[in-house]
Amino acid sequence: MKGVSLFALLLTSCLDVAGPPRAALDVTLPASAGLEATCTPTGPEICFDARDNNCNGVIDEGCGLHTGILQFVIAWEAPEADVDLNVTDPGNETAKTGQPTAAGLIKDRDCPSAECQGQNVENVYLAEGEPRKGHYEVAVHLEKLNGAAVPVRVRLGVRMGPKSYGRVIELSQPGEDSKFTFEVP
C-alpha cells in the first residue's frame, strides 16, 4: 500500500492544474486561418503532441507545459529541425522565453535545446488574467532543416478559453512561415 500511495503522490506532483473553467472567450477567427475545432476523446492526455486528447479544453496538461486561457503549442517529429513559434500580442510585442510581454504572454520552451530532451515542443501562454483586446498574430517558422526530410510536419494547437483548435502545417524551406491572426474584441 505504501508503494501505491508514493506512486500516486509522484504522479499528481507532475500534473499542471488548469484552474477553474472560465466563460467562453469571445474571439474572432478568420476562415483563412485554417484552424478547426479539435477534440477527439481518445482517453488520457498524450504529452507533447499539441492536442487536447481528453477534451477538457487544455492542451498537453500534465506534461510540464504551462497553460492559460490563451495557449499556443507546436509539436513536430523531426528532432533535427529547428521550428519556432512566434506569437505577437496587440502591443506588437513577441513572446520570448521566460519574459512576459506587456499583455502577459510568455514562451516557456524554445526547442531544440537541452531542456527539450528530444521532445520538440514550443509553448506560449497567457500567464494570468484576461487577454488584452486587439489583434494577435501566430507564426510557425522553419528556421533550419539541419538534415531533416521535407516537408517538416508541424502540429499547431491553440487554446482559446474552454475551446481548443488545431492544424497540421507542412514547411519545406528554411525561412518559411505559416501565419494566422485573430482578434479579441
N, CA, C and O of each residue as an XYZ file, in Angstrom:
740
protein
N       0.832     -1.191      0.000
C       0.000      0.000      0.000
C       0.869      1.244      0.000
O       0.529      2.232     -0.651
N       1.994      1.215      0.724
C       2.873      2.369      0.793
C       3.405      2.710     -0.599
O       3.488      3.886     -0.951
N       3.768      1.698     -1.398
C       4.266      1.926     -2.756
C       3.217      2.574     -3.649
O       3.545      3.434     -4.466
N       1.954      2.169     -3.500
C       0.878      2.744     -4.301
C       0.682      4.210     -3.952
O       0.550      5.038     -4.853
N       0.659      4.552     -2.673
C       0.440      5.948     -2.294
C       1.621      6.816     -2.708
O       1.415      7.973     -3.073
N       2.852      6.305     -2.667
C       4.006      7.057     -3.125
C       3.908      7.289     -4.621
O       4.198      8.387     -5.098
N       3.500      6.264     -5.373
C       3.306      6.403     -6.814
C       2.240      7.453     -7.115
O       2.432      8.286     -8.001
N       1.134      7.429     -6.402
C       0.061      8.410     -6.611
C       0.556      9.816     -6.309
O       0.214     10.757     -7.025
N       1.353      9.970     -5.266
C       1.908     11.277     -4.924
C       2.838     11.771     -6.024
O       2.765     12.935     -6.417
N       3.702     10.912     -6.519
C       4.613     11.295     -7.603
C       3.844     11.651     -8.861
O       4.191     12.616     -9.542
N       2.814     10.895     -9.180
C       2.010     11.159    -10.369
C       1.320     12.508    -10.276
O       1.359     13.288    -11.228
N       0.691     12.794     -9.151
C      -0.023     14.061     -9.026
C       0.924     15.243     -8.941
O       0.523     16.357     -9.277
N       2.164     15.052     -8.506
C       3.102     16.165     -8.438
C       3.554     16.610     -9.818
O       4.109     17.700     -9.955
N       3.332     15.796    -10.849
C       3.734     16.138    -12.216
C       2.617     16.781    -13.021
O       2.827     17.149    -14.177
N       1.455     16.920    -12.446
C       0.323     17.432    -13.198
C       0.228     18.943    -13.092
O       0.408     19.512    -12.015
N      -0.059     19.596    -14.224
C      -0.346     21.027    -14.211
C      -1.827     21.187    -13.920
O      -2.645     20.427    -14.437
N      -2.173     22.147    -13.116
C      -3.567     22.403    -12.806
C      -4.031     23.567    -13.659
O      -3.444     24.648    -13.612
N      -5.069     23.355    -14.430
C      -5.545     24.365    -15.365
C      -6.410     25.415    -14.682
O      -6.681     26.455    -15.283
N      -6.842     25.189    -13.482
C      -7.689     26.158    -12.791
C      -9.146     25.950    -13.134
O      -9.483     25.075    -13.931
N     -10.014     26.751    -12.535
C     -11.436     26.590    -12.773
C     -11.798     26.973    -14.198
O     -11.143     27.826    -14.796
N     -12.847     26.343    -14.755
C     -13.249     26.697    -16.106
C     -13.687     28.151    -16.172
O     -14.263     28.679    -15.221
N     -13.413     28.786    -17.284
C     -13.790     30.178    -17.477
C     -14.918     30.261    -18.487
O     -15.207     29.308    -19.211
N     -15.543     31.422    -18.515
C     -16.588     31.662    -19.508
C     -15.957     31.641    -20.895
O     -14.743     31.784    -21.036
N     -16.779     31.463    -21.903
C     -16.285     31.422    -23.270
C     -15.562     32.714    -23.595
O     -16.007     33.801    -23.228
N     -14.448     32.580    -24.285
C     -13.662     33.720    -24.715
C     -14.181     34.150    -26.074
O     -14.249     33.336    -26.995
N     -14.546     35.416    -26.213
C     -15.106     35.938    -27.451
C     -13.963     36.279    -28.401
O     -13.367     37.351    -28.297
N     -13.656     35.376    -29.322
C     -12.547     35.546    -30.237
C     -13.069     35.415    -31.657
O     -13.921     34.573    -31.938
N     -12.557     36.246    -32.545
C     -12.917     36.175    -33.955
C     -11.770     35.525    -34.707
O     -10.681     36.090    -34.804
N     -12.018     34.334    -35.241
C     -11.025     33.632    -36.041
C     -11.384     33.773    -37.515
O     -12.491     33.409    -37.911
N     -10.471     34.294    -38.337
C     -10.777     34.378    -39.757
C     -10.773     32.991    -40.388
O     -10.003     32.124    -39.976
N     -11.624     32.778    -41.378
C     -11.687     31.493    -42.056
C     -10.344     31.131    -42.685
O     -10.016     29.952    -42.819
N      -9.576     32.133    -43.064
C      -8.291     31.888    -43.711
C      -7.263     31.271    -42.764
O      -6.233     30.774    -43.221
N      -7.520     31.293    -41.464
C      -6.579     30.722    -40.504
C      -6.467     29.215    -40.689
O      -5.430     28.629    -40.378
N      -7.516     28.585    -41.187
C      -7.476     27.145    -41.401
C      -7.493     26.338    -40.122
O      -7.164     25.151    -40.140
N      -7.867     26.950    -39.011
C      -7.948     26.224    -37.748
C      -9.304     25.560    -37.635
O     -10.326     26.130    -38.018
N      -9.300     24.367    -37.114
C     -10.543     23.626    -36.910
C     -10.702     23.330    -35.433
O      -9.724     23.063    -34.735
N     -11.937     23.377    -34.959
C     -12.202     22.966    -33.584
C     -11.798     21.503    -33.473
O     -12.231     20.667    -34.266
N     -10.974     21.204    -32.493
C     -10.475     19.835    -32.376
C     -10.704     19.303    -30.985
O     -10.433     19.965    -29.984
N     -11.189     18.139    -30.953
C     -11.309     17.415    -29.708
C     -11.822     16.034    -30.065
O     -12.967     15.866    -30.483
N     -10.973     15.072    -29.896
C     -11.350     13.688    -30.115
C     -11.010     12.938    -28.845
O      -9.841     12.652    -28.584
N     -12.029     12.613    -28.044
C     -11.719     11.962    -26.770
C     -11.081     10.596    -26.992
O     -11.758      9.620    -27.316
N      -9.766     10.550    -26.810
C      -9.026      9.315    -27.024
C      -8.572      8.688    -25.717
O      -7.890      7.663    -25.719
N      -8.945      9.295    -24.612
C      -8.509      8.794    -23.319
C      -7.637      9.817    -22.640
O      -7.914     11.014    -22.712
N      -6.589      9.369    -21.981
C      -5.745     10.309    -21.247
C      -4.965     11.231    -22.196
O      -4.796     10.934    -23.379
N      -4.503     12.339    -21.650
C      -3.707     13.294    -22.415
C      -2.397     12.640    -22.845
O      -1.744     11.971    -22.045
N      -2.016     12.829    -24.092
C      -0.746     12.344    -24.619
C       0.183     13.551    -24.662
O      -0.149     14.576    -25.257
N       1.330     13.427    -24.038
C       2.243     14.566    -23.929
C       2.933     14.894    -25.240
O       3.248     14.019    -26.047
N       3.157     16.193    -25.422
C       3.971     16.747    -26.492
C       3.445     16.453    -27.894
O       4.225     16.225    -28.818
N       2.108     16.458    -28.052
C       1.527     16.281    -29.390
C       0.689     17.483    -29.821
O       0.099     17.462    -30.901
N       0.626     18.532    -28.997
C      -0.099     19.782    -29.303
C      -1.582     19.538    -29.562
O      -2.185     20.195    -30.411
N      -2.168     18.592    -28.828
C      -3.595     18.269    -28.961
C      -4.264     18.242    -27.588
O      -3.612     18.070    -26.558
N      -5.568     18.416    -27.606
C      -6.391     18.252    -26.414
C      -7.002     16.855    -26.489
O      -8.156     16.700    -26.888
N      -6.232     15.847    -26.109
C      -6.662     14.459    -26.271
C      -7.846     14.071    -25.399
O      -8.638     13.211    -25.786
N      -7.983     14.686    -24.231
C      -9.052     14.280    -23.325
C     -10.238     15.239    -23.317
O     -11.136     15.114    -22.485
N     -10.241     16.201    -24.249
C     -11.384     17.101    -24.478
C     -11.774     17.939    -23.259
O     -12.957     18.187    -23.027
N     -10.785     18.373    -22.486
C     -11.098     19.244    -21.358
C     -10.782     20.708    -21.657
O     -10.878     21.554    -20.768
N     -10.405     21.018    -22.906
C     -10.118     22.386    -23.304
C      -8.692     22.818    -23.051
O      -8.352     23.965    -23.341
N      -7.839     21.950    -22.521
C      -6.450     22.280    -22.218
C      -5.539     21.383    -23.051
O      -5.785     20.184    -23.181
N      -4.492     21.969    -23.610
C      -3.572     21.230    -24.485
C      -2.360     20.764    -23.685
O      -1.702     21.561    -23.016
N      -2.072     19.473    -23.759
C      -0.883     18.859    -23.153
C      -0.727     19.140    -21.661
O       0.393     19.310    -21.178
N      -1.842     19.190    -20.926
C      -1.717     19.392    -19.483
C      -1.161     18.136    -18.831
O      -1.366     17.022    -19.313
N      -0.455     18.338    -17.729
C       0.178     17.222    -17.036
C       1.501     16.831    -17.669
O       2.088     15.816    -17.294
N       1.978     17.619    -18.621
C       3.194     17.288    -19.363
C       4.344     18.233    -19.044
O       5.397     18.164    -19.678
N       4.153     19.110    -18.071
C       5.197     20.052    -17.722
C       5.121     21.363    -18.483
O       5.978     22.229    -18.307
N       4.100     21.525    -19.333
C       3.898     22.787    -20.047
C       2.940     23.653    -19.252
O       2.030     23.145    -18.597
N       3.147     24.961    -19.309
C       2.223     25.884    -18.664
C       0.991     26.070    -19.539
O       1.055     25.934    -20.761
N      -0.116     26.378    -18.906
C      -1.351     26.619    -19.641
C      -1.951     27.946    -19.196
O      -1.587     28.482    -18.149
N      -2.856     28.461    -19.983
C      -3.557     29.682    -19.656
C      -4.793     29.783    -20.528
O      -5.039     28.915    -21.365
N      -5.566     30.832    -20.338
C      -6.794     30.996    -21.114
C      -6.474     31.123    -22.609
O      -7.296     30.766    -23.453
N      -5.279     31.631    -22.932
C      -4.729     31.565    -24.289
C      -3.488     30.694    -24.224
O      -2.638     30.876    -23.351
N      -3.383     29.741    -25.156
C      -2.213     28.871    -25.205
C      -1.981     28.479    -26.652
O      -2.919     28.144    -27.374
N      -0.726     28.522    -27.068
C      -0.326     28.165    -28.429
C       0.812     27.166    -28.315
O       1.806     27.429    -27.638
N       0.674     26.017    -28.975
C       1.658     24.948    -28.860
C       1.954     24.410    -30.252
O       1.044     24.224    -31.060
N       3.245     24.157    -30.531
C       3.595     23.419    -31.745
C       4.388     22.190    -31.335
O       5.114     22.208    -30.341
N       4.242     21.130    -32.105
C       4.993     19.897    -31.897
C       5.360     19.344    -33.267
O       4.565     19.409    -34.204
N       6.563     18.802    -33.376
C       7.000     18.212    -34.642
C       7.879     17.011    -34.341
O       8.524     16.935    -33.296
N       7.888     16.054    -35.303
C       8.582     14.788    -35.091
C      10.037     14.794    -35.520
O      10.812     13.972    -35.030
N      10.447     15.695    -36.424
C      11.824     15.719    -36.923
C      12.724     16.391    -35.890
O      12.769     17.620    -35.833
N      13.453     15.609    -35.059
C      14.209     16.205    -33.954
C      15.324     17.147    -34.395
O      15.716     18.040    -33.644
N      15.832     16.956    -35.598
C      16.924     17.809    -36.050
C      16.444     19.176    -36.565
O      17.233     20.119    -36.619
N      15.177     19.294    -36.940
C      14.629     20.550    -37.468
C      14.479     21.583    -36.356
O      14.132     21.252    -35.223
N      14.747     22.833    -36.701
C      14.551     23.948    -35.770
C      13.327     24.725    -36.239
O      13.382     25.467    -37.220
N      12.227     24.542    -35.525
C      10.959     25.202    -35.841
C      10.652     26.150    -34.694
O      10.826     25.796    -33.528
N      10.198     27.349    -35.020
C       9.916     28.351    -33.989
C       8.450     28.748    -33.989
O       7.812     28.843    -35.038
N       7.936     28.975    -32.798
C       6.589     29.503    -32.583
C       6.737     30.946    -32.130
O       7.318     31.215    -31.079
N       6.212     31.876    -32.926
C       6.289     33.298    -32.600
C       4.877     33.846    -32.474
O       4.106     33.826    -33.433
N       4.540     34.338    -31.280
C       3.217     34.891    -31.017
C       3.389     36.369    -30.655
O       4.124     36.720    -29.731
N       2.693     37.221    -31.407
C       2.767     38.667    -31.204
C       1.437     39.148    -30.627
O       0.369     38.806    -31.135
N       1.512     39.947    -29.558
C       0.317     40.426    -28.864
C      -0.187     41.748    -29.462
O       0.440     42.279    -30.379
N      -1.298     42.282    -28.965
C      -1.852     43.535    -29.505
C      -0.912     44.737    -29.402
O      -1.094     45.709    -30.134
N       0.073     44.701    -28.530
C       1.053     45.779    -28.417
C       2.225     45.590    -29.373
O       3.224     46.303    -29.286
N       2.100     44.615    -30.298
C       3.126     44.286    -31.295
C       4.408     43.765    -30.643
O       5.502     43.954    -31.174
N       4.267     43.108    -29.487
C       5.389     42.535    -28.767
C       5.347     41.017    -28.922
O       4.299     40.406    -28.712
N       6.470     40.402    -29.285
C       6.548     38.955    -29.485
C       6.975     38.284    -28.186
O       7.922     38.724    -27.534
N       6.268     37.207    -27.809
C       6.576     36.463    -26.587
C       7.969     35.864    -26.675
O       8.338     35.268    -27.687
N       8.732     36.027    -25.616
C      10.096     35.491    -25.512
C      10.149     34.514    -24.339
O       9.300     34.548    -23.449
N      11.149     33.654    -24.353
C      11.307     32.658    -23.310
C      11.519     33.327    -21.951
O      12.474     34.079    -21.753
N      10.610     33.038    -21.025
C      10.738     33.492    -19.645
C      10.487     34.970    -19.402
O      10.591     35.420    -18.261
N      10.159     35.746    -20.438
C       9.932     37.185    -20.278
C       8.528     37.521    -20.747
O       8.261     37.469    -21.948
N       7.616     37.866    -19.834
C       6.252     38.174    -20.280
C       6.206     39.465    -21.091
O       6.930     40.420    -20.808
N       5.348     39.476    -22.096
C       5.075     40.710    -22.824
C       4.217     41.587    -21.913
O       3.753     41.134    -20.867
N       4.011     42.829    -22.308
C       3.152     43.730    -21.522
C       1.735     43.166    -21.414
O       1.030     43.440    -20.443
N       1.315     42.375    -22.416
C      -0.016     41.768    -22.404
C      -0.044     40.451    -21.628
O      -1.116     39.872    -21.454
N       1.115     39.962    -21.156
C       1.154     38.761    -20.319
C       1.485     37.457    -21.017
O       1.405     36.401    -20.390
N       1.858     37.486    -22.304
C       2.234     36.252    -22.998
C       3.669     35.867    -22.647
O       4.556     36.719    -22.592
N       3.883     34.575    -22.412
C       5.215     34.061    -22.082
C       5.478     32.814    -22.918
O       4.592     31.978    -23.095
N       6.686     32.695    -23.425
C       7.125     31.467    -24.101
C       7.882     30.656    -23.060
O       8.850     31.145    -22.478
N       7.445     29.405    -22.815
C       8.134     28.639    -21.773
C       9.043     27.545    -22.313
O       9.720     26.878    -21.531
N       9.079     27.344    -23.609
C      10.014     26.377    -24.208
C      10.438     26.891    -25.566
O       9.631     27.454    -26.304
N      11.709     26.698    -25.897
C      12.246     27.050    -27.205
C      13.120     25.883    -27.633
O      14.258     25.757    -27.182
N      12.597     25.043    -28.489
C      13.290     23.821    -28.885
C      13.833     23.950    -30.307
O      13.328     24.794    -31.048
N      14.795     23.197    -30.724
C      15.507     22.214    -29.906
C      16.521     22.884    -28.994
O      17.167     23.864    -29.366
N      16.645     22.340    -27.807
C      17.644     22.779    -26.827
C      17.799     21.651    -25.815
O      17.083     20.651    -25.872
N      18.728     21.818    -24.903
C      18.966     20.776    -23.894
C      17.727     20.548    -23.034
O      17.465     19.417    -22.624
N      16.953     21.612    -22.751
C      15.770     21.461    -21.913
C      14.686     20.612    -22.566
O      13.830     20.060    -21.875
N      14.717     20.504    -23.884
C      13.652     19.792    -24.605
C      13.815     18.282    -24.566
O      12.830     17.556    -24.701
N      15.017     17.800    -24.388
C      15.306     16.375    -24.241
C      14.610     15.527    -25.296
O      14.019     14.494    -24.981
N      14.682     15.968    -26.557
C      14.098     15.207    -27.651
C      12.615     15.398    -27.855
O      12.052     14.857    -28.807
N      11.961     16.157    -26.981
C      10.535     16.442    -27.125
C      10.400     17.801    -27.809
O      10.464     18.835    -27.145
N      10.218     17.810    -29.109
C      10.168     19.054    -29.869
C       8.813     19.716    -29.719
O       7.869     19.422    -30.453
N       8.738     20.612    -28.754
C       7.511     21.338    -28.448
C       7.891     22.763    -28.079
O       8.843     22.986    -27.332
N       7.141     23.727    -28.609
C       7.257     25.103    -28.150
C       5.883     25.529    -27.681
O       4.869     25.125    -28.251
N       5.850     26.357    -26.628
C       4.606     26.689    -25.958
C       4.609     28.163    -25.554
O       5.556     28.644    -24.932
N       3.543     28.871    -25.914
C       3.330     30.254    -25.492
C       1.968     30.293    -24.812
O       1.007     29.709    -25.312
N       1.880     30.979    -23.672
C       0.624     31.000    -22.922
C       0.424     32.364    -22.276
O       1.374     33.126    -22.092
N      -0.816     32.656    -21.938
C      -1.148     33.851    -21.172
C      -1.018     33.482    -19.708
O      -1.752     32.629    -19.210
N      -0.082     34.126    -19.013
C       0.255     33.736    -17.645
C      -0.897     33.898    -16.669
O      -1.125     33.024    -15.833
N      -1.629     35.007    -16.763
C      -2.744     35.210    -15.842
C      -3.658     36.295    -16.371
O      -3.298     37.052    -17.272
N      -4.835     36.356    -15.801
C      -5.787     37.393    -16.173
C      -6.475     37.134    -17.496
O      -6.383     36.051    -18.074
N      -7.158     38.149    -17.950
C      -7.896     38.073    -19.203
C      -7.010     38.578    -20.343
O      -6.156     39.438    -20.124
N      -7.201     38.058    -21.550
C      -6.380     38.516    -22.671
C      -6.676     39.976    -23.023
O      -7.812     40.443    -22.945
N      -5.630     40.661    -23.406
C      -5.777     42.047    -23.839
C      -6.550     42.075    -25.156
O      -6.335     41.235    -26.029
N      -7.445     43.044    -25.289
C      -8.228     43.178    -26.514
C      -7.326     43.640    -27.649
O      -6.404     44.432    -27.456
N      -7.618     43.121    -28.839
C      -6.859     43.538    -30.009
C      -6.439     42.386    -30.891
O      -6.973     41.280    -30.809
N      -5.475     42.674    -31.732
C      -5.000     41.801    -32.800
C      -3.811     40.960    -32.321
O      -2.839     41.502    -31.795
N      -3.890     39.635    -32.503
C      -2.799     38.710    -32.193
C      -2.350     38.043    -33.485
O      -3.167     37.788    -34.370
N      -1.058     37.760    -33.597
C      -0.545     37.044    -34.763
C       0.278     35.858    -34.281
O       1.089     35.975    -33.362
N       0.053     34.716    -34.918
C       0.794     33.497    -34.609
C       1.525     33.086    -35.876
O       0.920     32.973    -36.941
N       2.846     32.860    -35.756
C       3.653     32.430    -36.900
C       4.424     31.177    -36.522
O       5.082     31.126    -35.483
N       4.336     30.170    -37.379
C       5.136     28.957    -37.237
C       6.224     29.080    -38.298
O       5.934     29.167    -39.491
N       7.476     29.087    -37.853
C       8.606     29.436    -38.712
C       9.618     28.290    -38.751
O      10.034     27.790    -37.706
N      10.012     27.877    -39.955
C      11.069     26.883    -40.106
C      12.398     27.624    -40.165
O      12.723     28.248    -41.174
N      13.159     27.554    -39.088
C      14.448     28.242    -39.004
C      15.519     27.481    -39.784
O      16.164     28.043    -40.669
N      15.710     26.174    -39.446
C      16.744     25.366    -40.096
C      16.250     23.932    -40.241
O      15.528     23.419    -39.386
N      16.649     23.302    -41.327
C      16.329     21.884    -41.518
C      17.314     20.995    -40.765
O      16.912     19.982    -40.192
N      18.590     21.354    -40.758
C      19.623     20.555    -40.093
C      19.575     19.092    -40.512
O      19.800     18.202    -39.692
N      19.277     18.838    -41.801
C      19.239     17.481    -42.328
C      17.886     16.799    -42.266
O      17.763     15.653    -42.698
N      16.875     17.459    -41.748
C      15.535     16.858    -41.659
C      14.942     16.698    -43.058
O      15.181     17.520    -43.942
N      14.177     15.645    -43.243
C      13.476     15.423    -44.508
C      12.334     16.427    -44.630
O      11.696     16.787    -43.640
N      12.090     16.867    -45.847
C      10.987     17.800    -46.088
C       9.813     17.051    -46.697
O      10.009     16.053    -47.391
N       8.608     17.515    -46.449
C       8.278     18.645    -45.590
C       8.335     18.252    -44.113
O       8.141     17.093    -43.748
N       8.608     19.255    -43.281
C       8.558     19.068    -41.832
C       7.104     19.308    -41.423
O       6.564     20.398    -41.612
N       6.483     18.273    -40.860
C       5.078     18.377    -40.430
C       5.033     18.880    -38.995
O       5.628     18.294    -38.090
N       4.312     19.978    -38.812
C       4.204     20.623    -37.506
C       2.731     20.654    -37.117
O       1.880     21.078    -37.900
N       2.445     20.208    -35.922
C       1.084     20.266    -35.386
C       0.967     21.526    -34.534
O       1.733     21.713    -33.589
N       0.005     22.391    -34.870
C      -0.274     23.598    -34.095
C      -1.532     23.356    -33.281
O      -2.562     22.959    -33.825
N      -1.453     23.593    -31.984
C      -2.615     23.529    -31.113
C      -2.848     24.901    -30.501
O      -1.899     25.565    -30.085
N      -4.095     25.328    -30.445
C      -4.449     26.640    -29.917
C      -5.582     26.472    -28.913
O      -6.597     25.839    -29.203
N      -5.397     27.045    -27.733
C      -6.461     27.072    -26.727
C      -6.939     28.509    -26.608
O      -6.143     29.423    -26.391
N      -8.232     28.699    -26.750
C      -8.860     30.000    -26.559
C     -10.018     29.791    -25.608
O     -11.094     29.347    -26.008
N      -9.786     30.116    -24.335
C     -10.805     29.863    -23.328
C     -11.007     28.374    -23.179
O     -10.033     27.633    -23.041
N     -12.251     27.914    -23.203
C     -12.526     26.492    -22.997
C     -12.468     25.663    -24.286
O     -12.773     24.470    -24.257
N     -12.085     26.268    -25.406
C     -12.063     25.549    -26.680
C     -10.642     25.390    -27.185
O      -9.781     26.239    -26.953
N     -10.415     24.282    -27.883
C      -9.112     24.064    -28.497
C      -9.291     23.891    -30.003
O     -10.304     23.385    -30.485
N      -8.275     24.330    -30.714
C      -8.264     24.284    -32.172
C      -6.937     23.686    -32.611
O      -5.986     23.629    -31.831
N      -6.874     23.243    -33.853
C      -5.626     22.679    -34.325
C      -5.503     22.722    -35.825
O      -6.453     23.002    -36.556
N      -4.290     22.433    -36.255
C      -3.981     22.445    -37.677
C      -2.627     21.777    -37.873
O      -1.733     21.927    -37.040
N      -2.470     21.039    -38.974
C      -1.172     20.497    -39.357
C      -0.613     21.404    -40.445
O      -1.296     21.746    -41.410
N       0.637     21.781    -40.264
C       1.318     22.673    -41.192
C       2.520     21.923    -41.754
O       3.230     21.250    -41.007
N       2.756     22.032    -43.055
C       3.934     21.437    -43.675
C       4.849     22.557    -44.141
O       4.441     23.425    -44.912
N       6.097     22.532    -43.664
C       7.096     23.539    -44.016
C       8.239     22.863    -44.768
O       8.712     21.804    -44.357
N       8.680     23.469    -45.861
C       9.693     22.840    -46.708
C      10.978     23.628    -46.870
O      12.019     23.039    -47.163
N      10.941     24.938    -46.690
C      12.106     25.779    -46.939
C      12.498     26.543    -45.681
O      11.629     27.132    -45.037
N      13.778     26.555    -45.308
C      14.201     27.412    -44.202
C      13.782     28.853    -44.487
O      13.921     29.343    -45.608
N      13.277     29.514    -43.470
C      12.773     30.879    -43.605
C      11.279     30.934    -43.895
O      10.684     32.012    -43.872
N      10.661     29.773    -44.170
C       9.229     29.724    -44.484
C       8.393     29.891    -43.215
O       8.708     29.327    -42.168
N       7.311     30.686    -43.332
C       6.377     30.916    -42.236
C       4.975     30.467    -42.627
O       4.602     30.508    -43.799
N       4.217     30.044    -41.648
C       2.781     29.865    -41.795
C       2.170     30.728    -40.696
O       2.463     30.533    -39.517
N       1.315     31.689    -41.081
C       0.798     32.663    -40.118
C      -0.721     32.645    -40.074
O      -1.389     32.315    -41.054
N      -1.248     33.010    -38.910
C      -2.660     33.317    -38.805
C      -2.838     34.395    -37.754
O      -1.984     34.587    -36.888
N      -3.952     35.090    -37.843
C      -4.243     36.175    -36.913
C      -5.625     35.974    -36.319
O      -6.458     35.271    -36.892
N      -5.868     36.587    -35.174
C      -7.203     36.586    -34.592
C      -7.387     37.854    -33.769
O      -6.421     38.528    -33.411
N      -8.628     38.158    -33.480
C      -8.991     39.357    -32.732
C      -9.705     38.980    -31.443
O     -10.574     38.108    -31.429
N      -9.327     39.646    -30.368
C     -10.080     39.576    -29.124
C     -10.786     40.931    -29.020
O     -10.139     41.943    -28.750
N     -12.115     40.960    -29.235
C     -12.842     42.244    -29.226
C     -12.995     42.839    -27.833
O     -13.582     43.910    -27.680
